[in-house]
């Protein structure tokens, strides 16, 4: 008969009474088994709680840094609202202060990125790399720091010290590993970031938990094989077979969550990921079998995941009016699709740059998954019935977008139902409080920068912004690639005061001869050279260039010529963001040295949805 649990669920904690020790143990051995960091009966306190404290401390540091940014941003917003010239006027001409330099140092770490070109691998920002390195050093140090790793006398305990401690370290990691993965993310809320930026910590904490699980498992196998009792214990002991039952899906989760397999087969990966995670959690729950405070970590994990999932489900049902919102699907030039979601609920408020998760109920099997898309344009009162709507523009690639493209092919205004969850992300500071804003977009990354451009243009018209200049740089493959946004660009040009808005359009795979006659009027003579790059023009009209944008030159030129503060917002492919990130990081070093007119540079980058 298979015994799944040795105690009922109502028993949450095991006893801590070690009972009588074996009389064959020496005084030295007795002292060792009762010593802090080696005592089996307090290992959950020594290692599990220490791991929890480490992660809480890291989140606390991130929260303090975020609150500093928030307070500084709100101070500037209040100064802008009160038109305090002492703050917003000539004061910006002074050299960077100590706080400016410290801010630049932190933003250098959050901007700097690395690439292994041969492998096509892009690192997270340097700040995330340092945080992951700190996690790794802590976990490995806590596992390996205390000796001995094995008992000299098997009567001192069946669980070796290194196996005991690594098991509790793995349990301590578990609630945070799950918390990092949720969309409604409580860690992200208090640390001032978005859920997708915590995915790197989800993956690395999962890997560290897996390493700790292996270190927990292998000593048991080694000692039992050595003593000739491995087969007997595997067949008769609950902790043995349940441990391997948990380790199998954990191995699958870790190995297939990295690299090309996840990216290439994402639709299948996502479904199997949830299934394997469920098997893993059930098996691990059985394996821990109420030992000491082990189940407390499950209650914490269940609270973090369950509450986030419940709130996400309720919000999705509310925003989607239960059965789904009506949407219209239409094709756009150069492989783009536009989805207009009609009749948004009154309390659905979205700020420029935020994204939503959309589930297309008319997309066949793809209706079982949701995908993130940036809201390119909120629409209000333009549909005749006064209902609010939102436009989502997406490029056709594969999976869901390909299925949508096939359904819309050759048709006009295909209707379907969608479920919508969000909004998420966005810009954490008010860009209107910066003296200059530089918007950089690669391809469909314009869905992130366009709403920001429109918001700034409207505020500049009303005089509700500190910003005196906005540069909009767009890189597309063909002239048809930006046809869907021409109306918005024209509107932004009409709203912005003369001389405040500068646009540069870079067509990367297009010859001059194929440009429209109206566009040729704005093409400079250097457009004939595919290697010539230029900065945004000083005129209010758009400058069209047949070359890739030289992002480092554009960003450094903006930093050198800005007196005061500069904000950079970028969205595009990985290589596009790499150039933008590292150029901003170089400019942060200049501020740290105390040189230049620019006192502060803020960078916001978004994933290429």
Secondary structure by P-SEA (a helix, b strand, c coil): ccccccccccccccccccccccccccaaaaaaaacccccccccccccaaaaaaaaaaaaaaaaaaaaaaaaaaaaaaaaaaacccccccccccccccaaaaaaaaaaaaacbbbbccccccccccaaaaaaaaaaaaaaaaaacccccccccccccccccaaaaaaaaaaaaaaaaaaaacccccaaaaaaccccccaaaaaaaaaaaaaaaaaaacaaaaaaaaaaccaaaaaaccccaaaaaaaaaaaaaaaaaccccccccaaaaaaaaaaaaaaaaaaaaaaaaccccccaaaaaaaaaaaaaaaaaaaaaaaaaacccbbbbbbbccccbbbbbbbccccccccccccbbbbbbcccccccccbbbbbcccccccccccccccbbbbbbbbccaaaaaaaaaacccccccbbbbbcccccccccccccccbbbbbbccccaaaaaaaaaaaaaaaaaccccccbbbbbbbbccccccccaaaaaaaaaaacccccbbbbbbbcccccccccaaaaaacccccccccccccccccccbbbbccccaaaaaaaaaaaacccbbbbbbbccaaaaaaaaaaaaaaaaaaaaccccccbbbbbbbccc
